[in-house]
Amino acid sequence: MAKKLSHYDRGGRIRMVDVSAKPATMRQAVASVLVKMTRRTLRALRRNPKGDPLEVARVAGIAAAKRTAELIPLCHPLLLTHIDVRADLCKNGVSITSTIRSTGPTGVEMEALTAAAVAALTVYDMCKALDRGIEITRLRLLEKSGGKSGTYRAPRCSSA
């Protein structure tokens, strides 16, 4: 049977997926994003007078994961049991990874992606005075587990 888009009914109208009959299982999703910046901006990042951009980004990502259903119209509000957002300096910017867990009838991929995206936007906001050319790139789901569809792991990304 061919896969179909789940947010549309047979008449082509958008709908929120009914997950009431799905069993609650442990779900996890991991997402990542790269905030590319110049070496000069990267060196100045920790001396930001607004505060530590990496820590502020982590908190912003955690808050965003909790509010995903308010931002993405067809997402279900979920009780999240674990949120971890890591922001690490790398040679060409800031690497951000979010890990989200929940026990419920639907996955947490959108929460992981939202956490990573908002954390990246926060790094941009805190560093834009130094470099308006900061680039947010490679936002993607790295892995997900739980539920009927099982485990997914993204292929490794080539470095660029």
PyMOL CGO cylinders between C-alpha atoms (Angstrom):
from pymol import cmd
from pymol.cgo import CYLINDER

trace = [
    CYLINDER, 0.00, 0.00, 0.00, 1.39, 3.39, -1.00, 0.3, 1, 1, 1, 1, 1, 1,
    CYLINDER, 1.39, 3.39, -1.00, 2.11, 5.98, 1.69, 0.3, 1, 1, 1, 1, 1, 1,
    CYLINDER, 2.11, 5.98, 1.69, -0.15, 9.00, 1.82, 0.3, 1, 1, 1, 1, 1, 1,
    CYLINDER, -0.15, 9.00, 1.82, -0.13, 12.36, 3.52, 0.3, 1, 1, 1, 1, 1, 1,
    CYLINDER, -0.13, 12.36, 3.52, -1.90, 11.97, 6.87, 0.3, 1, 1, 1, 1, 1, 1,
    CYLINDER, -1.90, 11.97, 6.87, -2.99, 15.59, 7.35, 0.3, 1, 1, 1, 1, 1, 1,
    CYLINDER, -2.99, 15.59, 7.35, -5.56, 15.42, 4.54, 0.3, 1, 1, 1, 1, 1, 1,
    CYLINDER, -5.56, 15.42, 4.54, -8.91, 13.65, 4.51, 0.3, 1, 1, 1, 1, 1, 1,
    CYLINDER, -8.91, 13.65, 4.51, -10.32, 11.81, 1.49, 0.3, 1, 1, 1, 1, 1, 1,
    CYLINDER, -10.32, 11.81, 1.49, -11.82, 15.05, 0.21, 0.3, 1, 1, 1, 1, 1, 1,
    CYLINDER, -11.82, 15.05, 0.21, -8.46, 16.82, 0.29, 0.3, 1, 1, 1, 1, 1, 1,
    CYLINDER, -8.46, 16.82, 0.29, -9.28, 18.99, 3.32, 0.3, 1, 1, 1, 1, 1, 1,
    CYLINDER, -9.28, 18.99, 3.32, -6.65, 19.46, 6.01, 0.3, 1, 1, 1, 1, 1, 1,
    CYLINDER, -6.65, 19.46, 6.01, -7.26, 17.70, 9.30, 0.3, 1, 1, 1, 1, 1, 1,
    CYLINDER, -7.26, 17.70, 9.30, -5.58, 16.96, 12.58, 0.3, 1, 1, 1, 1, 1, 1,
    CYLINDER, -5.58, 16.96, 12.58, -4.79, 13.24, 12.69, 0.3, 1, 1, 1, 1, 1, 1,
    CYLINDER, -4.79, 13.24, 12.69, -6.93, 11.32, 15.19, 0.3, 1, 1, 1, 1, 1, 1,
    CYLINDER, -6.93, 11.32, 15.19, -4.48, 9.50, 17.47, 0.3, 1, 1, 1, 1, 1, 1,
    CYLINDER, -4.48, 9.50, 17.47, -7.03, 8.45, 20.09, 0.3, 1, 1, 1, 1, 1, 1,
    CYLINDER, -7.03, 8.45, 20.09, -6.88, 4.75, 19.13, 0.3, 1, 1, 1, 1, 1, 1,
    CYLINDER, -6.88, 4.75, 19.13, -3.09, 4.59, 18.96, 0.3, 1, 1, 1, 1, 1, 1,
    CYLINDER, -3.09, 4.59, 18.96, -1.28, 2.98, 21.90, 0.3, 1, 1, 1, 1, 1, 1,
    CYLINDER, -1.28, 2.98, 21.90, 1.00, 5.09, 24.09, 0.3, 1, 1, 1, 1, 1, 1,
    CYLINDER, 1.00, 5.09, 24.09, 4.62, 4.08, 23.50, 0.3, 1, 1, 1, 1, 1, 1,
    CYLINDER, 4.62, 4.08, 23.50, 7.95, 5.62, 24.37, 0.3, 1, 1, 1, 1, 1, 1,
    CYLINDER, 7.95, 5.62, 24.37, 8.91, 8.03, 21.58, 0.3, 1, 1, 1, 1, 1, 1,
    CYLINDER, 8.91, 8.03, 21.58, 12.17, 9.83, 20.97, 0.3, 1, 1, 1, 1, 1, 1,
    CYLINDER, 12.17, 9.83, 20.97, 13.40, 12.18, 18.28, 0.3, 1, 1, 1, 1, 1, 1,
    CYLINDER, 13.40, 12.18, 18.28, 16.76, 13.85, 17.69, 0.3, 1, 1, 1, 1, 1, 1,
    CYLINDER, 16.76, 13.85, 17.69, 17.19, 16.85, 15.38, 0.3, 1, 1, 1, 1, 1, 1,
    CYLINDER, 17.19, 16.85, 15.38, 20.13, 19.04, 14.48, 0.3, 1, 1, 1, 1, 1, 1,
    CYLINDER, 20.13, 19.04, 14.48, 20.97, 22.33, 12.83, 0.3, 1, 1, 1, 1, 1, 1,
    CYLINDER, 20.97, 22.33, 12.83, 24.14, 24.25, 12.03, 0.3, 1, 1, 1, 1, 1, 1,
    CYLINDER, 24.14, 24.25, 12.03, 24.55, 28.00, 12.57, 0.3, 1, 1, 1, 1, 1, 1,
    CYLINDER, 24.55, 28.00, 12.57, 27.38, 28.98, 10.22, 0.3, 1, 1, 1, 1, 1, 1,
    CYLINDER, 27.38, 28.98, 10.22, 29.36, 32.13, 10.99, 0.3, 1, 1, 1, 1, 1, 1,
    CYLINDER, 29.36, 32.13, 10.99, 32.73, 33.74, 10.33, 0.3, 1, 1, 1, 1, 1, 1,
    CYLINDER, 32.73, 33.74, 10.33, 35.70, 32.85, 12.51, 0.3, 1, 1, 1, 1, 1, 1,
    CYLINDER, 35.70, 32.85, 12.51, 35.70, 36.43, 13.83, 0.3, 1, 1, 1, 1, 1, 1,
    CYLINDER, 35.70, 36.43, 13.83, 32.10, 36.10, 14.98, 0.3, 1, 1, 1, 1, 1, 1,
    CYLINDER, 32.10, 36.10, 14.98, 32.80, 32.68, 16.43, 0.3, 1, 1, 1, 1, 1, 1,
    CYLINDER, 32.80, 32.68, 16.43, 35.74, 34.04, 18.48, 0.3, 1, 1, 1, 1, 1, 1,
    CYLINDER, 35.74, 34.04, 18.48, 33.61, 36.95, 19.78, 0.3, 1, 1, 1, 1, 1, 1,
    CYLINDER, 33.61, 36.95, 19.78, 30.59, 34.77, 20.56, 0.3, 1, 1, 1, 1, 1, 1,
    CYLINDER, 30.59, 34.77, 20.56, 31.45, 34.04, 24.22, 0.3, 1, 1, 1, 1, 1, 1,
    CYLINDER, 31.45, 34.04, 24.22, 32.13, 37.72, 24.96, 0.3, 1, 1, 1, 1, 1, 1,
    CYLINDER, 32.13, 37.72, 24.96, 28.60, 38.75, 23.97, 0.3, 1, 1, 1, 1, 1, 1,
    CYLINDER, 28.60, 38.75, 23.97, 27.34, 41.57, 26.25, 0.3, 1, 1, 1, 1, 1, 1,
    CYLINDER, 27.34, 41.57, 26.25, 23.81, 40.12, 25.98, 0.3, 1, 1, 1, 1, 1, 1,
    CYLINDER, 23.81, 40.12, 25.98, 24.98, 36.93, 27.74, 0.3, 1, 1, 1, 1, 1, 1,
    CYLINDER, 24.98, 36.93, 27.74, 26.21, 33.51, 26.63, 0.3, 1, 1, 1, 1, 1, 1,
    CYLINDER, 26.21, 33.51, 26.63, 24.41, 32.84, 23.31, 0.3, 1, 1, 1, 1, 1, 1,
    CYLINDER, 24.41, 32.84, 23.31, 24.80, 29.07, 23.68, 0.3, 1, 1, 1, 1, 1, 1,
    CYLINDER, 24.80, 29.07, 23.68, 23.08, 28.96, 27.06, 0.3, 1, 1, 1, 1, 1, 1,
    CYLINDER, 23.08, 28.96, 27.06, 20.33, 31.37, 26.02, 0.3, 1, 1, 1, 1, 1, 1,
    CYLINDER, 20.33, 31.37, 26.02, 19.80, 29.26, 22.87, 0.3, 1, 1, 1, 1, 1, 1,
    CYLINDER, 19.80, 29.26, 22.87, 19.50, 26.07, 24.95, 0.3, 1, 1, 1, 1, 1, 1,
    CYLINDER, 19.50, 26.07, 24.95, 16.80, 27.62, 27.13, 0.3, 1, 1, 1, 1, 1, 1,
    CYLINDER, 16.80, 27.62, 27.13, 14.98, 29.01, 24.08, 0.3, 1, 1, 1, 1, 1, 1,
    CYLINDER, 14.98, 29.01, 24.08, 15.03, 25.57, 22.44, 0.3, 1, 1, 1, 1, 1, 1,
    CYLINDER, 15.03, 25.57, 22.44, 13.61, 23.91, 25.55, 0.3, 1, 1, 1, 1, 1, 1,
    CYLINDER, 13.61, 23.91, 25.55, 10.83, 26.51, 25.76, 0.3, 1, 1, 1, 1, 1, 1,
    CYLINDER, 10.83, 26.51, 25.76, 10.06, 26.13, 22.04, 0.3, 1, 1, 1, 1, 1, 1,
    CYLINDER, 10.06, 26.13, 22.04, 9.73, 22.34, 22.25, 0.3, 1, 1, 1, 1, 1, 1,
    CYLINDER, 9.73, 22.34, 22.25, 7.05, 22.79, 24.90, 0.3, 1, 1, 1, 1, 1, 1,
    CYLINDER, 7.05, 22.79, 24.90, 5.10, 25.18, 22.64, 0.3, 1, 1, 1, 1, 1, 1,
    CYLINDER, 5.10, 25.18, 22.64, 5.31, 23.34, 19.33, 0.3, 1, 1, 1, 1, 1, 1,
    CYLINDER, 5.31, 23.34, 19.33, 1.56, 22.69, 19.16, 0.3, 1, 1, 1, 1, 1, 1,
    CYLINDER, 1.56, 22.69, 19.16, 0.97, 26.45, 19.43, 0.3, 1, 1, 1, 1, 1, 1,
    CYLINDER, 0.97, 26.45, 19.43, 3.30, 27.14, 16.51, 0.3, 1, 1, 1, 1, 1, 1,
    CYLINDER, 3.30, 27.14, 16.51, 2.54, 24.29, 14.09, 0.3, 1, 1, 1, 1, 1, 1,
    CYLINDER, 2.54, 24.29, 14.09, -1.23, 24.20, 13.47, 0.3, 1, 1, 1, 1, 1, 1,
    CYLINDER, -1.23, 24.20, 13.47, -1.82, 20.44, 13.16, 0.3, 1, 1, 1, 1, 1, 1,
    CYLINDER, -1.82, 20.44, 13.16, 0.56, 19.24, 15.89, 0.3, 1, 1, 1, 1, 1, 1,
    CYLINDER, 0.56, 19.24, 15.89, -0.89, 17.60, 18.97, 0.3, 1, 1, 1, 1, 1, 1,
    CYLINDER, -0.89, 17.60, 18.97, -0.12, 19.12, 22.37, 0.3, 1, 1, 1, 1, 1, 1,
    CYLINDER, -0.12, 19.12, 22.37, 2.12, 16.56, 24.06, 0.3, 1, 1, 1, 1, 1, 1,
    CYLINDER, 2.12, 16.56, 24.06, 3.35, 15.86, 27.56, 0.3, 1, 1, 1, 1, 1, 1,
    CYLINDER, 3.35, 15.86, 27.56, 7.09, 15.84, 27.00, 0.3, 1, 1, 1, 1, 1, 1,
    CYLINDER, 7.09, 15.84, 27.00, 9.06, 13.75, 29.49, 0.3, 1, 1, 1, 1, 1, 1,
    CYLINDER, 9.06, 13.75, 29.49, 12.57, 14.86, 28.47, 0.3, 1, 1, 1, 1, 1, 1,
    CYLINDER, 12.57, 14.86, 28.47, 14.03, 17.78, 26.56, 0.3, 1, 1, 1, 1, 1, 1,
    CYLINDER, 14.03, 17.78, 26.56, 17.75, 18.25, 25.97, 0.3, 1, 1, 1, 1, 1, 1,
    CYLINDER, 17.75, 18.25, 25.97, 19.19, 20.94, 23.75, 0.3, 1, 1, 1, 1, 1, 1,
    CYLINDER, 19.19, 20.94, 23.75, 22.96, 21.05, 23.19, 0.3, 1, 1, 1, 1, 1, 1,
    CYLINDER, 22.96, 21.05, 23.19, 24.74, 23.96, 21.55, 0.3, 1, 1, 1, 1, 1, 1,
    CYLINDER, 24.74, 23.96, 21.55, 28.41, 23.36, 20.82, 0.3, 1, 1, 1, 1, 1, 1,
    CYLINDER, 28.41, 23.36, 20.82, 31.05, 25.43, 19.08, 0.3, 1, 1, 1, 1, 1, 1,
    CYLINDER, 31.05, 25.43, 19.08, 32.48, 23.80, 15.98, 0.3, 1, 1, 1, 1, 1, 1,
    CYLINDER, 32.48, 23.80, 15.98, 35.03, 24.94, 13.41, 0.3, 1, 1, 1, 1, 1, 1,
    CYLINDER, 35.03, 24.94, 13.41, 32.51, 26.82, 11.24, 0.3, 1, 1, 1, 1, 1, 1,
    CYLINDER, 32.51, 26.82, 11.24, 29.86, 27.90, 13.77, 0.3, 1, 1, 1, 1, 1, 1,
    CYLINDER, 29.86, 27.90, 13.77, 27.52, 26.44, 16.33, 0.3, 1, 1, 1, 1, 1, 1,
    CYLINDER, 27.52, 26.44, 16.33, 26.18, 22.91, 16.12, 0.3, 1, 1, 1, 1, 1, 1,
    CYLINDER, 26.18, 22.91, 16.12, 22.82, 22.43, 17.85, 0.3, 1, 1, 1, 1, 1, 1,
    CYLINDER, 22.82, 22.43, 17.85, 21.23, 19.07, 18.69, 0.3, 1, 1, 1, 1, 1, 1,
    CYLINDER, 21.23, 19.07, 18.69, 17.90, 18.52, 20.41, 0.3, 1, 1, 1, 1, 1, 1,
    CYLINDER, 17.90, 18.52, 20.41, 16.63, 15.29, 21.93, 0.3, 1, 1, 1, 1, 1, 1,
    CYLINDER, 16.63, 15.29, 21.93, 12.99, 14.98, 22.92, 0.3, 1, 1, 1, 1, 1, 1,
    CYLINDER, 12.99, 14.98, 22.92, 11.18, 12.10, 24.63, 0.3, 1, 1, 1, 1, 1, 1,
    CYLINDER, 11.18, 12.10, 24.63, 7.56, 11.42, 25.46, 0.3, 1, 1, 1, 1, 1, 1,
    CYLINDER, 7.56, 11.42, 25.46, 5.31, 8.49, 26.19, 0.3, 1, 1, 1, 1, 1, 1,
    CYLINDER, 5.31, 8.49, 26.19, 2.21, 8.92, 24.09, 0.3, 1, 1, 1, 1, 1, 1,
    CYLINDER, 2.21, 8.92, 24.09, 0.26, 8.05, 20.95, 0.3, 1, 1, 1, 1, 1, 1,
    CYLINDER, 0.26, 8.05, 20.95, 2.20, 10.25, 18.52, 0.3, 1, 1, 1, 1, 1, 1,
    CYLINDER, 2.20, 10.25, 18.52, 5.81, 11.11, 17.74, 0.3, 1, 1, 1, 1, 1, 1,
    CYLINDER, 5.81, 11.11, 17.74, 7.96, 14.02, 18.86, 0.3, 1, 1, 1, 1, 1, 1,
    CYLINDER, 7.96, 14.02, 18.86, 9.78, 14.82, 15.61, 0.3, 1, 1, 1, 1, 1, 1,
    CYLINDER, 9.78, 14.82, 15.61, 8.21, 18.26, 15.29, 0.3, 1, 1, 1, 1, 1, 1,
    CYLINDER, 8.21, 18.26, 15.29, 9.17, 19.14, 18.86, 0.3, 1, 1, 1, 1, 1, 1,
    CYLINDER, 9.17, 19.14, 18.86, 12.80, 18.16, 18.20, 0.3, 1, 1, 1, 1, 1, 1,
    CYLINDER, 12.80, 18.16, 18.20, 12.91, 20.16, 14.96, 0.3, 1, 1, 1, 1, 1, 1,
    CYLINDER, 12.91, 20.16, 14.96, 11.24, 23.17, 16.59, 0.3, 1, 1, 1, 1, 1, 1,
    CYLINDER, 11.24, 23.17, 16.59, 13.67, 23.12, 19.52, 0.3, 1, 1, 1, 1, 1, 1,
    CYLINDER, 13.67, 23.12, 19.52, 16.68, 23.03, 17.19, 0.3, 1, 1, 1, 1, 1, 1,
    CYLINDER, 16.68, 23.03, 17.19, 15.29, 25.75, 14.89, 0.3, 1, 1, 1, 1, 1, 1,
    CYLINDER, 15.29, 25.75, 14.89, 14.43, 28.19, 17.68, 0.3, 1, 1, 1, 1, 1, 1,
    CYLINDER, 14.43, 28.19, 17.68, 17.79, 27.61, 19.38, 0.3, 1, 1, 1, 1, 1, 1,
    CYLINDER, 17.79, 27.61, 19.38, 19.49, 28.45, 16.06, 0.3, 1, 1, 1, 1, 1, 1,
    CYLINDER, 19.49, 28.45, 16.06, 17.39, 31.59, 15.62, 0.3, 1, 1, 1, 1, 1, 1,
    CYLINDER, 17.39, 31.59, 15.62, 18.38, 32.63, 19.14, 0.3, 1, 1, 1, 1, 1, 1,
    CYLINDER, 18.38, 32.63, 19.14, 22.08, 32.30, 18.31, 0.3, 1, 1, 1, 1, 1, 1,
    CYLINDER, 22.08, 32.30, 18.31, 21.46, 34.46, 15.23, 0.3, 1, 1, 1, 1, 1, 1,
    CYLINDER, 21.46, 34.46, 15.23, 19.58, 37.07, 17.28, 0.3, 1, 1, 1, 1, 1, 1,
    CYLINDER, 19.58, 37.07, 17.28, 22.35, 37.30, 19.85, 0.3, 1, 1, 1, 1, 1, 1,
    CYLINDER, 22.35, 37.30, 19.85, 25.15, 37.54, 17.27, 0.3, 1, 1, 1, 1, 1, 1,
    CYLINDER, 25.15, 37.54, 17.27, 23.57, 39.51, 14.42, 0.3, 1, 1, 1, 1, 1, 1,
    CYLINDER, 23.57, 39.51, 14.42, 25.20, 42.79, 15.52, 0.3, 1, 1, 1, 1, 1, 1,
    CYLINDER, 25.20, 42.79, 15.52, 28.56, 41.19, 14.68, 0.3, 1, 1, 1, 1, 1, 1,
    CYLINDER, 28.56, 41.19, 14.68, 27.55, 39.45, 11.47, 0.3, 1, 1, 1, 1, 1, 1,
    CYLINDER, 27.55, 39.45, 11.47, 24.27, 39.76, 9.54, 0.3, 1, 1, 1, 1, 1, 1,
    CYLINDER, 24.27, 39.76, 9.54, 25.50, 37.04, 7.19, 0.3, 1, 1, 1, 1, 1, 1,
    CYLINDER, 25.50, 37.04, 7.19, 25.11, 34.22, 9.71, 0.3, 1, 1, 1, 1, 1, 1,
    CYLINDER, 25.11, 34.22, 9.71, 23.52, 31.25, 7.98, 0.3, 1, 1, 1, 1, 1, 1,
    CYLINDER, 23.52, 31.25, 7.98, 21.18, 28.69, 9.55, 0.3, 1, 1, 1, 1, 1, 1,
    CYLINDER, 21.18, 28.69, 9.55, 21.52, 25.45, 7.62, 0.3, 1, 1, 1, 1, 1, 1,
    CYLINDER, 21.52, 25.45, 7.62, 21.03, 21.69, 7.71, 0.3, 1, 1, 1, 1, 1, 1,
    CYLINDER, 21.03, 21.69, 7.71, 17.96, 21.61, 9.96, 0.3, 1, 1, 1, 1, 1, 1,
    CYLINDER, 17.96, 21.61, 9.96, 16.99, 17.95, 9.90, 0.3, 1, 1, 1, 1, 1, 1,
    CYLINDER, 16.99, 17.95, 9.90, 15.67, 14.99, 11.78, 0.3, 1, 1, 1, 1, 1, 1,
    CYLINDER, 15.67, 14.99, 11.78, 18.57, 12.72, 12.69, 0.3, 1, 1, 1, 1, 1, 1,
    CYLINDER, 18.57, 12.72, 12.69, 16.57, 9.90, 14.22, 0.3, 1, 1, 1, 1, 1, 1,
    CYLINDER, 16.57, 9.90, 14.22, 13.23, 8.91, 15.66, 0.3, 1, 1, 1, 1, 1, 1,
    CYLINDER, 13.23, 8.91, 15.66, 12.06, 5.84, 17.50, 0.3, 1, 1, 1, 1, 1, 1,
    CYLINDER, 12.06, 5.84, 17.50, 8.82, 4.45, 18.83, 0.3, 1, 1, 1, 1, 1, 1,
    CYLINDER, 8.82, 4.45, 18.83, 5.40, 4.04, 17.33, 0.3, 1, 1, 1, 1, 1, 1,
    CYLINDER, 5.40, 4.04, 17.33, 4.11, 1.94, 14.47, 0.3, 1, 1, 1, 1, 1, 1,
    CYLINDER, 4.11, 1.94, 14.47, 6.64, 3.18, 11.93, 0.3, 1, 1, 1, 1, 1, 1,
    CYLINDER, 6.64, 3.18, 11.93, 9.55, 2.11, 14.15, 0.3, 1, 1, 1, 1, 1, 1,
    CYLINDER, 9.55, 2.11, 14.15, 13.04, 3.58, 14.00, 0.3, 1, 1, 1, 1, 1, 1,
    CYLINDER, 13.04, 3.58, 14.00, 14.41, 6.04, 11.45, 0.3, 1, 1, 1, 1, 1, 1,
    CYLINDER, 14.41, 6.04, 11.45, 18.03, 7.15, 11.19, 0.3, 1, 1, 1, 1, 1, 1,
    CYLINDER, 18.03, 7.15, 11.19, 19.06, 9.81, 8.69, 0.3, 1, 1, 1, 1, 1, 1,
    CYLINDER, 19.06, 9.81, 8.69, 21.97, 9.10, 6.39, 0.3, 1, 1, 1, 1, 1, 1,
    CYLINDER, 21.97, 9.10, 6.39, 25.19, 10.83, 7.43, 0.3, 1, 1, 1, 1, 1, 1,
    CYLINDER, 25.19, 10.83, 7.43, 25.57, 14.33, 6.08, 0.3, 1, 1, 1, 1, 1, 1,
    CYLINDER, 25.57, 14.33, 6.08, 28.67, 15.13, 4.03, 0.3, 1, 1, 1, 1, 1, 1,
    CYLINDER, 28.67, 15.13, 4.03, 30.76, 17.97, 5.47, 0.3, 1, 1, 1, 1, 1, 1,
    CYLINDER, 30.76, 17.97, 5.47, 30.62, 21.28, 3.68, 0.3, 1, 1, 1, 1, 1, 1,
]
cmd.load_cgo(trace, "trace")
